[in-house]
Amino acid sequence: MRAGHLDSPERFQLIERYRDGARAVSEAVASLSLTGLDRHAGGDWCAREVVHHLADAELHEAVRLRRILVEERPELLYVDEAAYARRLHYNRPVAASLQVFVAARVVNAELLELLEEADWQRFGMHSVTGRHSLEDWLVKTAEHGHDHAAQLLRAAGHDVI
């Protein structure tokens, strides 16, 4: 176990899964050809758009994490992901977005490892779903990178269950 205050083995596993999402996405992107970046493989977005979505989603989640930790019951607003894809030029190169995604994952995982039990009791109020605890945040974000890594691998032509 890394240095920190993790009391729950389940939390530790989720943090490791969250952290590993950066590796999974990086490897999946590396397996894509230039034409593969623009190939669709399930869902509405091509691989290029998925990489940009991951960066934008991770930036939002990094802010949510910090707001939950610092503010009392912060309002966590719904994010219209489709509007982001339309307005933020998701047809651009992906290298910087991949770096943003990976860097945000690393700093967030480092922060999560240092939390104390009282921190894990904190929550915000999501504008659509209501109460959103720090553990809810972790459960949701731990799989997000892996889910999209599988989508990217399909775009690269790999068989993924």
N, C-alpha and C positions, 0 to 999 in steps of 0.2 A: 504494500500500500504506500502511496506517496504521502509526503508530509501534509498534514491538514487535520481537520476535525471530523472526518466522515465517521459516523457511528453506524450507518446502515449498509450492510453488504449489498443490498439491492440498489441503493443510491450510488454506491461506488461502481457497480456494474453498469448502471445507466450512464454515469459520467464517462466511463471508458467507452461505452457504445457511442455516445455523443462525440467524444474526441475522435474515435475511429472513423466517423463519418467523413472527416477531412481526408484521410488516407483513401477511403473507398471512392470518393468523388474524384480526387486527384488521379488515381489509377484509371478510373473509367474515362476521364477526359483524355488522358495520355493514350488510350487505346483508340481514340477517334481519329479518323483521317479528316482532311479539310472538307471533303464532301460529306463525311459522317456527321460533322457538326450541324449540317443543315438537313439531316434526315430525321423524320418523325418515327418514333417507336413507342406508341401508346400515348394517350393523352393528346392534348391539342398543340403542344409546343414541340419544336425541333430541339435537338441537343443543345445548340447554341443558346436558345432561349432559356432552357433549363438551367444552364450555368449562370446566366445573369439573374434568373429568379433565385437561385440559391444564395448568391451574394446579397441581393436585396432583402431576402427573407432573413438571412443571418444578421444583417445590420438591424433590422426591426427587432429581432429576438434579443440581440445584445442590449438594445435600449430597454426593452421590456424587462429583462433580467435586472438591469441596474435600477430601474424605477421601482420594481417590486422590493428590492433590497433597501432602497433609500427613502422612498416616499411611503406614506401611510395610505393604503388602499388606492393606489393610483388608477386612473381610468386608462384602460388599454384599448385603443381604438382598433376597429376592424380595418384590415388592409385589403384593398381591391387589387389583387394580384394581376388580373387581366388588364387593368388600367396601367399598371406599372409596365407591363410588357408592351402595351401600345404606345405609351408616352416616353419611355426611357430608352428607345432605340436599341432594342434587344438584338438587332442585326449586326452589332459592332463586334470587334474581336473579343475573345473570352479570357485572355491571359490575366488581365488585371482583376476581373471579377472572380476568377479562381483564387487568386492571391488574397483578395478580400475575404472570401469565404473561409479559406484555410486559417488566415490570421485571426479572424474573429472567433473561430472554433477554439483555437489554442488559448487565447486570452480568457475566453469564457470558461473553458475547462479548468484553467488555473484558478480562476475565481471560485468556481463551484467547489473545488477541493478544499478551500479554506473556510467554507461556511460552517458555522456552529449550528447546533440543534435549533436554537431560537430563530435563526435565519430561515430555516426550512419551514417554519410556521407562517411566514409572511405570504401575502397574496395581493393581487390587484383585482380590479373589476373589469372584465372584458365587455365591450359595448354590445356584443351579440350573445356570448355564452355565459356571461355572469362571472361568478367567483373563479379566479384563476390563480391557483397556488404555485409556489415555486416548484413543488414536485410535479404539478400538472405541466408546468413549463418544460421540465426536464423530460418527462415521459413523451411529450409531443415532439420536442426537438431531437431527442436521441435517435429516432428512426428517420427523420426527415432527409438527412444526407444519404443514408443507405437506400431509402426508397428511390430517390432520384439517381443514385449511382447505378442501380439496376436498370433504370430507364435509359441512362446513357450507354450502358453496356449493350442493351438491345439495339440502340441506334448504331453502335459499332459493329453489329452483326453477331454478337455473342448470344448463345442460348442462356437465358436467365429465367429461372422459375419465378 
